[in-house]
Amino acid sequence: MVSHVEIEQAAHTLRNVAHRTPLYHSSMFDRMTGNRVWFKAENVQRIGAFKFRGAYNLIASLSEEERRRGVIAHSSGNHAQGVALASKLLGVRAVVVMPEGSVASKVDAAREYGAEIVFCGENYDDRARVTSDLQAKHGYVLVHPFEDPRIIAGQGTVGLEVLQDLPELDYLIVPIGGGGLIAGCSIAAKHLSPSVKVIGVETEKANDAYQSFRAGRIVRIARADTIADGMRTLAVGTLNFEIMQKFVDDVVVVRDEDAIAMMRFFLERMKTVVEPTGAVAAAAISANRLGVSGKKICAVISGGNVDIHLLRTLLS
């Protein structure tokens, strides 16, 4: 189990490297939902997503021998960019395995940060298989997208910052892909404020964590055909799920359409670009999935890396 001490150590590692991202607020959103809501803006984090935190924390922990071997990761986009930039900053070779249908802007960004890109099939199993083969052949160190204590600790610094800035928070709402972000955030949040409710959010078409949370065991889904590309994992990580069972209060789902509507709100009313995965936590509030009013709530905007062509199509 990852401890709050490890998250604090990650915060020290990331100090002066990762941004301490701001909390956005919208009076209109408050009136719409009947709550006092803040948005943790990881869309303005380095590489445009929270993933930089965990990637840098892990790679910074490697020995000199491990750094010489280089690192490998698999990702649909944001983790790829996080690993690529962290590796560049630390002088480590990076190889990233990405699905052929990845968002073009995310592929381009990872390549521009210096990573070698290897394409694979569309599903999570394809990524994992190709990554494992390359790792065995070349001896690369794996930087897993979510199933590693150092990744979880790095992502947990998001929750650490939120509760430091908002100590009287009632609800912390976090999107779930593989589970690293909500695992780390829930540890930090419950340590700093045991009464805060931590709620995870997925889309209906990628509801493996939702099913798992209710079944009390990890449920693997056959496919995750959702607009939220950061949620196309088929099952949450084992360590992440153990942490979720201990520290997360509930998991809810929203429709793809809810996320798109929230993206439009962010763009039109708040003048900020948010990707579909980054919009789901706020969408859970706007769609009243929590069923509360008069509460102090923070929704994590996990990222803002959306392809301009997809953005034009979704919001037209």
Residue, then its C-alpha position, 0 to 999 in steps of 0.5 A: m500500500v502506498s503511504h501519505v509519506e511517499i506522496e509527500q516525498a513525491a511532492h518534494t521530487l516534483r518541486n520546481v519541476a511540475h507546476r502547482t496547478p491552479l483551482y478554477h472556479s465558475s459562478m455560473f457552474d455554482r448556480m447551475t449545480g447548487n454547489r460551490v465547485w472548484f476545478k483542479a486544472e491539470n490541463v495546464q500541467r506540463i504536457g497538458a495532463f497530470k501524467f507528468r507527475g507520476a512519470y517524473n517521480l518514477i524515472a527520477s527514482l531509477s538507479e544510474e544503471e537503470r537510466r542507462r538501459g532506458v525506459i519503455a511505456h505504453s499509452s494512448g497519449n498523456h502518459a506517453q508525453g509524461v514519460a517522454l518529457a520526464s526522460k528528456l529532463l533526466g537524460v534518459r532514452a524513452v520508447v513509447v508504445m502507442p495505439e495506431g488510433s492515438v490522438a495525433s497531437k499526443v503522438d506528435a508531442a511525445r515524439e517532439y519531446g524525444a521519445e521513440i514511438v512504436f505503434c500497436g493495435e488499438n486495445y490495451d492488451d496489444r499495448a502491453r504485449v508489444t511493450s513486454d516483447l520490446q522490454a525483454k529484447h532490449g532490457y528497458v525499464l518499464v514505466h507502467p501507466f498506473e500500476d506502480p507505487r511511484i506512479i501512484a505517489g506522483q499522481g497523489t500530489v494532485g490530491l495533496e495540493v487540492l486538500q492543502d488549498l481546500p482543507e474544508l472540502d466535502y467532495l473530491i471528484v476524480p476521473i478513473g482510467g487505470g486507477g493511479l490518479i484516484a488511488g493516489c488522490s484518495i490516500a492524500a485526501k483521506h490523510l489530510s481530511p478524513s471526512v472528505k468523500v472521494i468519488g471516482v467517475e467513468t463513462e458508461k462505455a468504460n465502466d470497469a471500475y464502476q462494476s469492480f467497485r460494486a462487485g468487490r473484485i476487479v471486473r474486466i470489460a470486453r471493450a471500452d468504446t468511449i470518446a474518453d481515450g484516457m479511459r480505454t483500459l479494460a480493468v483497473g490495476t490490482l494495487n489501485f483497486e486495493i487502495m480504492q476499496k480502502f479510501v474511495d467512497d463511490v464510483v459513478v458513471v456519466r455518458d459520453e454526451d455529458a463529457i462533451a457538454m462539459m467540454r463545451f461549457f469549459l470552452e465557451r464559459m471558462k475559455t479553457v480547453v479540456e479533453p473528454t477524459g478531463a471533463v468527466a469529473a465535472a460532468a458528474i456534478s453537472a449531471n447530478r450524479l452525486g445527488v447533493s447540493g450546498k457542498k464544497i466540491c473539487a473536480v479534477i480536470s485530468g488533462g487538456n490534450v484534445d486533437i483540434h479536429l476532434l474538438r471541432t467535430l465534437l463541438s460543432 
